[in-house]
Amino acid sequence: MQQDQPPLFTLVAGDTLAALLRKAPLPALETRILASHALGLTRVQLITQSEHPFSAAEAHLLASLIQRRLAGEPIAYIVGQREFFGLPFMVTPAVLIPRPETELLVELTLERLPQGARVLDLGTGSGAIAVAIAHQRPDARVTALDASEDALAIARQNAGHNQVDVRFLHSDWYAGLDDQHFDVIVANPPYIEKDDPHLTQGDLRFEPANALTDHADGLSDLRAIVAGAGRHLAAGGWLLMEHGYDQAEAVRALLAAQGLTQVQSWQDLAGIERVSGASSPKT
């Protein structure tokens, strides 16, 4: 779908932050984030230096960043970073932007980890889930895999920047694993249906399609994850998966059909059943 081009936004040398906030056609918070990134200023400095005039280079850079945002590009890709679970994560168009609702997946995982737990993060993307778990539980042995080498490169950098130990594997779901078993398997797979109109709207237009949609009914990757979990879950271990707003019932059915126990779903802060999971029978 052809997108209308936004009007050209310009700044000139001598313009100030105060003037920028008055004239920029963006929410004030977004304008401040872009100004902070472009000028290397803290939130306090944005206030104390509000009348400082821009150089020609600063004006050009800021105008270009604002123009990118007006065209719909996500703030996280423009500044190259997004916070998740209180940690900074580098993001590029090779990975999904971590979202607040996915923090529920981390919280549920942390509640189920025994000491020295073995954790598997399927389709790690930016590494947000795996790194957050490893940061909260340094005793855990966290493995994260992805079918995208580009995503794994970002995830490795995020693990390094946040000083955590995560083992990364290049693998299409379970294919790269041998007979390893895990206490928790966690996944935020592609779950948007192929013809969902949201794929052509907002931030999703800029994110990697293969990380958003299974190019089918939205459940094919969830089916594959559930089907393979039994071979890699330790006795009493948990499988936890994020899914779409209307998929909880279908995912619970998949879990029950595999003979898993304690099948249930959990709501995010918006009251949407966002995560479903179940445990492997104890021997």
C-alpha positions in Angstrom: 0.0 0.0 0.0 1.4 3.4 -1.0 2.0 5.7 1.9 1.5 9.4 1.6 4.7 11.4 2.0 4.7 13.7 5.0 5.4 17.4 4.5 9.1 18.3 4.6 10.2 19.5 8.0 13.1 21.9 8.2 15.3 23.5 10.8 18.0 26.1 10.3 21.1 27.2 12.1 20.1 29.4 15.0 16.9 27.6 15.8 16.7 26.5 19.5 15.3 23.6 21.4 12.5 25.8 22.7 11.6 26.7 19.1 11.9 23.1 18.0 9.4 22.0 20.6 6.9 24.7 19.4 7.2 23.9 15.7 7.9 20.1 15.5 4.8 18.2 14.3 5.4 15.4 16.7 4.4 14.7 20.3 6.7 16.6 22.7 8.0 13.4 24.2 9.1 12.0 20.8 10.7 15.4 19.9 12.7 15.3 23.2 13.8 11.8 22.6 15.1 12.6 19.1 16.8 15.8 20.3 18.4 14.0 23.2 19.8 11.4 20.8 20.9 13.8 18.1 22.6 16.3 20.5 23.8 13.9 23.1 22.0 15.7 25.9 20.3 14.4 29.0 16.7 15.2 29.9 17.9 17.9 32.4 20.3 19.4 29.8 17.4 19.7 27.3 15.7 22.0 29.8 18.8 24.0 30.9 20.0 24.4 27.3 16.6 25.1 25.7 17.8 28.5 24.3 21.1 27.2 22.9 21.1 27.8 19.1 21.7 24.8 16.8 24.6 24.7 14.5 23.9 24.0 10.8 25.0 20.4 11.3 22.8 19.9 14.4 19.8 21.5 12.6 20.2 19.2 9.6 20.6 16.1 11.7 17.5 16.8 13.9 15.4 17.7 10.9 16.3 14.4 9.2 15.5 12.4 12.3 12.1 14.1 12.7 11.4 13.5 9.0 12.1 9.8 9.4 9.6 9.7 12.3 7.0 11.6 10.4 7.3 8.9 7.7 6.4 6.4 10.3 9.8 4.9 11.2 9.7 3.6 14.8 11.6 5.8 17.4 13.5 2.7 18.6 15.0 2.2 15.1 15.9 5.8 14.7 17.7 6.0 18.0 18.9 2.4 17.8 17.7 1.4 21.3 14.7 0.4 23.4 14.4 -0.3 27.1 13.1 -3.7 28.2 12.8 -5.0 31.8 14.8 -2.0 32.9 17.7 -2.8 30.6 18.9 -1.1 27.4 18.7 -3.1 24.2 20.2 -2.2 20.8 17.7 -2.7 18.1 17.9 -2.5 14.3 15.4 -3.4 11.5 16.9 -7.0 11.7 14.9 -7.6 15.0 11.6 -6.8 16.5 11.3 -3.9 18.9 10.9 -5.3 22.5 7.4 -4.5 23.8 6.2 -3.9 27.4 3.6 -6.7 27.2 6.4 -9.2 26.6 7.8 -8.5 30.1 4.9 -10.8 31.3 6.7 -13.7 29.6 9.9 -12.9 31.6 8.0 -12.5 34.9 6.3 -15.9 34.4 9.6 -17.5 33.6 11.4 -16.1 36.6 8.6 -17.4 38.9 9.3 -21.0 37.7 13.1 -21.2 37.7 14.7 -23.6 40.2 18.3 -22.8 41.3 20.7 -23.4 38.4 17.8 -23.6 36.0 18.2 -24.4 32.3 16.3 -22.0 30.2 15.7 -22.0 26.4 14.6 -18.9 24.5 13.2 -19.8 21.1 13.4 -17.2 18.4 15.4 -14.8 20.6 15.5 -11.8 18.1 17.2 -8.9 20.0 17.9 -11.3 22.9 15.6 -9.2 25.2 13.9 -12.2 26.9 17.1 -14.3 27.3 19.2 -11.3 28.5 16.5 -10.1 31.0 16.3 -13.6 32.5 20.0 -14.0 32.7 20.4 -10.6 34.3 17.8 -11.4 36.9 19.1 -14.9 37.6 22.8 -15.1 37.0 22.7 -18.7 38.3 20.5 -19.8 35.4 22.0 -21.4 32.3 20.3 -19.6 29.5 20.4 -20.8 25.8 18.9 -18.6 23.1 18.5 -19.5 19.4 17.3 -17.9 16.3 17.1 -18.8 12.6 18.4 -15.3 11.7 22.2 -14.8 11.9 21.6 -11.0 11.7 19.3 -11.2 14.8 21.9 -13.4 16.6 24.6 -10.8 16.0 22.4 -8.1 17.7 21.5 -10.5 20.6 25.1 -11.3 21.3 25.9 -7.6 21.5 23.0 -7.0 23.8 24.2 -9.8 26.1 27.7 -8.3 26.1 26.5 -4.7 26.8 24.3 -6.0 29.7 27.2 -8.2 31.0 25.3 -11.5 31.1 26.2 -15.0 30.0 23.9 -16.4 27.4 24.7 -19.3 24.9 23.5 -18.4 21.4 22.7 -21.0 18.7 21.8 -20.6 15.1 18.7 -22.9 14.8 15.3 -23.1 13.3 13.3 -23.8 16.4 14.6 -27.0 18.0 16.5 -28.2 14.9 20.0 -27.2 16.2 19.5 -28.9 19.6 20.5 -32.5 20.4 18.9 -34.2 23.4 19.2 -31.2 25.8 16.5 -30.7 28.3 15.3 -27.4 29.9 13.4 -26.4 33.0 11.6 -23.6 31.1 11.2 -23.1 27.4 10.0 -19.6 26.5 9.0 -18.2 23.1 7.6 -15.1 21.5 7.2 -16.5 18.0 5.6 -14.9 14.8 1.8 -15.2 15.4 0.2 -12.6 13.2 -1.9 -14.0 10.3 -0.5 -13.4 6.9 -3.3 -11.1 5.7 -3.7 -9.1 8.9 -4.1 -5.4 8.0 -1.9 -4.4 11.0 1.2 -5.6 9.1 0.8 -2.6 6.7 0.2 -0.1 9.5 2.3 1.8 12.1 5.6 0.5 13.4 4.9 -3.0 12.0 5.6 -1.8 8.5 9.3 -1.3 9.4 9.8 -4.5 11.4 11.1 -7.8 10.0 8.0 -9.6 8.5 9.4 -13.1 9.3 9.5 -12.2 13.0 5.9 -11.0 12.9 3.9 -13.4 10.8 4.2 -17.1 10.0 2.8 -16.3 6.5 -0.1 -18.6 7.4 -2.9 -18.7 10.0 -0.7 -17.3 12.8 -0.6 -20.6 14.6 1.9 -22.7 12.6 5.0 -21.7 14.6 3.1 -22.1 17.9 2.1 -25.6 16.7 5.7 -26.4 15.9 7.0 -25.2 19.3 4.3 -27.1 21.2 4.9 -30.3 19.2 8.6 -30.3 19.8 8.6 -29.2 23.4 8.1 -32.7 24.9 11.5 -33.8 23.6 13.3 -31.0 25.4 11.3 -30.2 28.6 12.6 -31.6 31.8 10.1 -33.5 34.0 7.9 -30.8 35.6 9.3 -28.2 33.2 7.3 -25.3 31.7 6.6 -24.2 28.2 5.5 -20.5 28.1 4.5 -18.7 24.8 3.4 -15.2 23.9 0.6 -15.1 21.3 -2.1 -12.9 19.7 -4.9 -11.3 21.5 -7.5 -13.8 20.2 -5.3 -17.0 20.2 -5.3 -18.1 23.8 -8.1 -20.7 23.5 -6.5 -22.3 20.4 -3.0 -22.4 22.1 -4.4 -24.0 25.2 -6.0 -26.7 23.0 -2.6 -27.3 21.4 -0.9 -27.7 24.8 -3.6 -30.0 26.1 -3.4 -32.2 22.9 0.3 -32.8 23.6 -0.5 -34.2 27.1 1.0 -31.2 29.0 -0.5 -30.4 32.3 -1.5 -27.2 34.2 -2.6 -25.6 30.9 -3.5 -22.0 31.5 -3.3 -18.4 30.1 -2.2 -15.1 31.7 -3.4 -11.6 31.1 -1.2 -8.6 30.3 -1.7 -5.2 31.9 -4.4 -4.4 29.3 -6.4 -7.5 30.4 -5.6 -9.5 27.3 -4.7 -13.1 27.5 -1.2 -12.6 26.1 0.7 -15.7 27.3 -0.3 -19.4 27.5 1.7 -22.2 28.9 1.7 -25.7 30.5 4.1 -28.0 32.3 5.5 -31.4 31.5 4.2 -34.2 33.6 6.5 -35.1 36.6 7.9 -38.6 36.5 
